[in-house]
Amino acid sequence: MQPGAALQAVLLAALLAGPRGATGRLLSASDLDLRGGQPVCREGTQRPCYKVIYFHDASRRLNFEEANAACRTDGGQLLSIESQDEQRLIEKFIENLLASDGDFWIGLRRREERQSNSTACQDLYAWTDGSTSAFRNWYVDEPSCGSEVCVVMYHQPSAPAGVGGLYMFQWNDDRCNMKNNFICKYSDEKPTAPSIKPGGEGTEPATPILPGDAGKEDARETFKGNNEAALNLAYILIPSIILLLVVITVVCWVWIYRKRQETGAARPQHKGAAHHLALSSPREQPRPRGLQHHPKTK
């Protein structure tokens, strides 16, 4: 294997391995506690107020019923949007999160019991908090009805534009068992008294955290995960690089050693050949003067 190919294989194995000990778990509504967050209100104090619940980890997102139960447990309802101004306000909240792809449940759902042959599909949708607002912000060709009963607000910033433009903040009917982010709405004042545990012990109210902090927390978790991945990659790469250098060094020494042996074996053969040539071709010896040949005289 070439050194470059070996290094690529090590990098690929490290990336596929991922951080050590990384595990995922699906959450239900009972696992999610929204009391640690403070709703964001119009001009700081005016009702209604909102909480935008965004999960960077898609495995922690909730289906429609779980999201609805989480909002109710926190004293709110899944979001109802009653005007274009309120729609724009929610869009600003989501934009401030700098969130990645992930739709948001809102509190609009199709009421099957109202269905009749003369009722249009769009007229079957109603707000779960009892609002009678007729404001709608459907994407083009939506709702499609069928098995898609619950409604999400699109948030797909990386998706290419469709026939109705980008998939950003328009509404779409979706299957209720899909996992999505969600938005809670608080129209009434909530009690602020400390809660009481079954044993009678009082608990302090949770420290207020703005919804924007949810994005920061996810960013911190992502940064921590990236650090762990970098460390794991270093643990794999450093020994592998050292081993690769040792192998290259050994190969070079073996090559040099063999070259020297071949060079040393070739030199004596040349000397022997020269000596043999000298013996087989001796120089002609001069004859003695007394034995010199004289021509006969008549």
C-alpha positions as CSV (number, residue, x, y, z in Angstrom):
1,M,0.0,0.0,0.0
2,Q,1.3,3.5,-0.8
3,P,1.9,5.8,2.1
4,G,-0.7,8.3,0.9
5,A,-3.3,5.5,0.6
6,A,-2.5,4.3,4.1
7,L,-3.0,7.8,5.6
8,Q,-6.3,8.2,3.8
9,A,-7.5,4.9,5.2
10,V,-6.6,6.0,8.7
11,L,-8.4,9.3,8.3
12,L,-11.5,7.5,7.0
13,A,-11.6,5.0,9.9
14,A,-11.3,7.9,12.4
15,L,-14.2,9.8,10.9
16,L,-16.4,6.8,10.7
17,A,-15.6,5.8,14.3
18,G,-17.0,9.1,15.7
19,P,-16.6,10.3,19.3
20,R,-16.1,7.6,21.9
21,G,-19.1,6.9,24.0
22,A,-21.6,8.8,21.8
23,T,-25.1,7.6,22.4
24,G,-28.5,8.8,21.3
25,R,-31.9,8.5,23.0
26,L,-35.4,9.5,21.9
27,L,-37.2,11.8,24.3
28,S,-40.8,11.8,25.2
29,A,-42.9,14.7,26.5
30,S,-42.3,13.6,30.1
31,D,-38.5,13.8,29.5
32,L,-38.7,17.5,28.4
33,D,-38.8,20.2,31.1
34,L,-39.5,23.7,29.6
35,R,-39.6,25.4,33.0
36,G,-36.0,26.5,32.7
37,G,-36.8,28.9,29.9
38,Q,-38.4,32.3,30.0
39,P,-40.9,33.2,27.4
40,V,-40.1,36.1,25.1
41,C,-42.9,38.7,25.1
42,R,-43.9,41.6,22.9
43,E,-42.0,44.7,24.1
44,G,-40.8,42.6,27.0
45,T,-44.0,42.3,29.0
46,Q,-47.0,42.2,26.7
47,R,-48.9,39.0,26.2
48,P,-48.9,36.6,24.4
49,C,-45.4,35.3,25.0
50,Y,-43.5,32.6,23.1
51,K,-40.9,29.9,23.5
52,V,-39.1,28.6,20.4
53,I,-38.0,25.0,21.2
54,Y,-35.2,24.0,18.8
55,F,-33.1,20.9,19.0
56,H,-29.8,20.8,17.2
57,D,-29.8,17.0,17.7
58,A,-32.7,15.7,15.5
59,S,-33.1,12.6,17.7
60,R,-34.4,14.7,20.5
61,R,-37.2,16.3,18.6
62,L,-40.9,15.4,19.3
63,N,-44.0,14.4,17.4
64,F,-47.1,16.5,17.4
65,E,-48.8,15.1,20.5
66,E,-45.6,15.1,22.5
67,A,-44.9,18.7,21.6
68,N,-48.5,19.7,22.5
69,A,-48.2,17.9,25.8
70,A,-44.9,19.6,26.6
71,C,-46.4,23.1,26.0
72,R,-49.5,22.3,28.1
73,T,-47.4,21.0,31.0
74,D,-45.5,24.3,30.8
75,G,-48.7,26.3,31.0
76,G,-48.9,27.2,27.3
77,Q,-50.3,25.8,24.0
78,L,-48.8,24.9,20.7
79,L,-48.5,28.1,18.7
80,S,-51.5,29.7,17.0
81,I,-50.7,32.4,14.5
82,E,-53.5,34.9,14.2
83,S,-52.1,37.6,11.9
84,Q,-49.4,38.4,9.4
85,D,-47.7,40.6,12.0
86,E,-47.6,37.6,14.4
87,Q,-46.2,35.4,11.6
88,R,-43.4,37.9,11.0
89,L,-42.6,38.1,14.7
90,I,-42.2,34.3,14.9
91,E,-40.0,34.4,11.9
92,K,-37.7,36.9,13.6
93,F,-37.5,34.6,16.7
94,I,-36.4,31.7,14.6
95,E,-33.9,33.7,12.5
96,N,-32.2,34.9,15.8
97,L,-31.5,31.2,16.6
98,L,-29.4,30.7,13.5
99,A,-30.9,27.2,13.5
100,S,-30.1,24.6,10.8
101,D,-32.7,22.6,8.9
102,G,-35.7,21.5,11.0
103,D,-39.4,22.3,10.8
104,F,-41.5,23.6,13.7
105,W,-44.8,22.2,14.9
106,I,-47.6,24.8,15.3
107,G,-51.0,24.2,16.9
108,L,-53.0,23.7,13.7
109,R,-54.6,20.3,13.0
110,R,-57.2,18.9,10.7
111,R,-60.5,17.9,12.4
112,E,-61.7,14.7,10.8
113,E,-65.0,14.8,12.6
114,R,-65.9,18.0,10.7
115,Q,-65.2,16.4,7.3
116,S,-68.1,16.1,4.8
117,N,-68.4,15.9,1.1
118,S,-69.1,19.6,0.8
119,T,-66.3,20.8,3.0
120,A,-63.0,21.9,1.4
121,C,-59.8,20.4,2.9
122,Q,-58.4,23.8,3.9
123,D,-61.5,24.5,5.9
124,L,-61.1,21.4,8.1
125,Y,-58.1,22.8,10.0
126,A,-58.5,24.4,13.5
127,W,-56.2,25.7,16.2
128,T,-55.7,23.4,19.2
129,D,-55.8,26.4,21.7
130,G,-59.4,27.3,20.6
131,S,-58.4,30.3,18.5
132,T,-60.9,31.1,15.7
133,S,-58.4,33.0,13.6
134,A,-58.7,32.3,9.9
135,F,-55.2,33.4,9.1
136,R,-53.2,30.9,7.0
137,N,-49.8,30.9,5.5
138,W,-49.7,27.7,3.4
139,Y,-47.0,26.9,1.0
140,V,-48.0,26.5,-2.7
141,D,-50.3,23.5,-3.3
142,E,-50.6,22.9,0.5
143,P,-52.3,21.4,2.4
144,S,-52.2,18.1,0.5
145,C,-54.5,16.4,3.1
146,G,-54.5,12.6,2.9
147,S,-52.7,11.1,5.8
148,E,-51.0,14.4,6.7
149,V,-53.1,15.9,9.5
150,C,-50.8,18.1,11.6
151,V,-49.1,21.3,10.5
152,V,-45.5,22.5,10.6
153,M,-43.9,25.8,9.8
154,Y,-41.2,25.1,7.2
155,H,-37.6,25.8,8.1
156,Q,-35.3,24.3,5.5
157,P,-32.6,26.9,4.8
158,S,-30.3,24.5,2.9
159,A,-33.0,23.1,0.6
160,P,-33.3,24.4,-3.0
161,A,-36.2,26.5,-3.8
162,G,-39.4,24.9,-5.0
163,V,-42.3,26.1,-7.1
164,G,-43.4,28.3,-4.2
165,G,-39.9,29.6,-3.4
166,L,-37.7,28.7,-0.5
167,Y,-39.1,26.4,2.2
168,M,-38.9,29.0,4.9
169,F,-41.7,29.8,7.3
170,Q,-44.6,28.8,5.1
171,W,-47.0,26.1,6.4
172,N,-47.2,22.5,5.4
173,D,-49.4,19.6,6.6
174,D,-47.3,16.6,7.8
175,R,-47.8,13.3,9.5
176,C,-48.3,13.7,13.2
177,N,-45.8,11.1,14.1
178,M,-42.9,13.0,12.5
179,K,-40.2,14.4,14.8
180,N,-39.9,18.2,14.7
181,N,-39.0,21.3,16.8
182,F,-42.0,23.3,18.1
183,I,-43.2,26.7,19.4
184,C,-45.2,27.3,22.5
185,K,-47.5,30.3,23.1
186,Y,-48.5,31.7,26.5
187,S,-51.6,33.9,26.4
188,D,-52.4,33.9,30.1
189,E,-50.4,34.8,33.2
190,K,-48.6,31.9,34.7
191,P,-48.2,31.4,38.5
192,T,-44.7,32.2,39.8
193,A,-45.0,30.6,43.2
194,P,-42.4,28.0,44.0
195,S,-43.5,24.4,43.3
196,I,-43.9,21.9,46.2
197,K,-42.4,18.5,46.0
198,P,-44.5,15.5,47.3
199,G,-42.5,15.5,50.6
200,G,-43.4,19.2,51.2
201,E,-40.1,20.6,50.3
202,G,-40.2,23.8,48.3
203,T,-38.2,24.3,45.2
204,E,-36.8,27.6,43.9
205,P,-38.0,28.8,40.5
206,A,-35.7,27.8,37.7
207,T,-33.2,30.3,36.5
208,P,-34.7,32.2,33.5
209,I,-33.0,31.4,30.2
210,L,-34.0,33.1,27.0
211,P,-35.0,30.9,24.1
212,G,-31.9,32.1,22.3
213,D,-29.8,30.3,24.9
214,A,-31.1,27.0,23.6
215,G,-29.2,27.6,20.4
216,K,-26.1,28.6,22.5
217,E,-26.4,25.4,24.5
218,D,-26.6,23.3,21.4
219,A,-23.6,25.2,20.0
220,R,-21.7,24.4,23.2
221,E,-22.6,20.7,22.9
222,T,-21.6,20.7,19.2
223,F,-18.2,22.3,20.1
224,K,-17.7,19.8,22.9
225,G,-18.5,16.9,20.5
226,N,-16.0,18.4,17.9
227,N,-13.3,18.6,20.5
228,E,-13.9,14.9,21.4
229,A,-13.8,14.0,17.8
230,A,-10.5,15.9,17.3
231,L,-8.9,14.2,20.3
232,N,-10.0,10.7,19.0
233,L,-8.6,11.6,15.6
234,A,-5.3,12.7,17.2
235,Y,-5.1,9.4,19.2
236,I,-5.4,7.5,16.0
237,L,-3.3,9.6,13.7
238,I,-0.2,10.2,15.9
239,P,0.6,6.5,16.4
240,S,-0.2,5.7,12.8
241,I,2.1,8.5,11.5
242,I,4.9,7.3,13.8
243,L,4.4,3.7,12.6
244,L,4.4,4.9,9.0
245,L,7.6,6.8,9.4
246,V,9.3,3.7,11.0
247,V,8.2,1.5,8.1
248,I,9.5,4.0,5.6
249,T,12.8,4.3,7.4
250,V,13.2,0.5,7.5
251,V,12.4,0.2,3.8
252,C,15.0,2.8,3.0
253,W,17.7,1.1,5.0
254,V,17.0,-2.3,3.5
255,W,17.1,-0.7,0.0
256,I,20.5,1.1,0.8
257,Y,21.9,-2.2,2.3
258,R,21.0,-4.2,-0.8
259,K,22.5,-1.6,-3.1
260,R,25.8,-1.6,-1.2
261,Q,25.9,-5.4,-1.4
262,E,25.3,-5.4,-5.2
263,T,28.0,-2.7,-5.7
264,G,30.5,-4.6,-3.5
265,A,30.0,-7.9,-5.4
266,A,30.4,-6.3,-8.8
267,R,33.9,-4.8,-8.1
268,P,36.0,-8.1,-7.6
269,Q,34.5,-9.6,-10.8
270,H,35.9,-6.7,-12.9
271,K,39.5,-7.2,-11.4
272,G,39.5,-10.9,-12.1
273,A,38.4,-10.3,-15.7
274,A,41.3,-7.8,-16.2
275,H,43.8,-10.3,-14.8
276,H,42.6,-13.1,-17.0
277,L,42.9,-10.8,-20.0
278,A,46.5,-10.0,-19.1
279,L,47.5,-13.7,-18.8
280,S,45.9,-14.7,-22.1
281,S,47.6,-12.0,-24.1
282,P,51.3,-11.9,-23.0
283,R,53.6,-9.5,-24.6
284,E,56.0,-10.9,-27.3
285,Q,59.4,-11.4,-25.7
286,P,62.5,-10.2,-27.6
287,R,64.8,-12.9,-28.9
288,P,68.5,-13.1,-27.7
289,R,71.0,-11.5,-30.0
290,G,72.9,-14.8,-30.6
291,L,69.8,-16.5,-31.7
292,Q,68.8,-13.8,-34.2
293,H,68.0,-15.2,-37.6
294,H,70.5,-14.3,-40.4
295,P,69.8,-14.9,-44.0
296,K,71.8,-17.7,-45.6
297,T,74.5,-16.7,-48.2
298,K,75.3,-18.6,-51.2
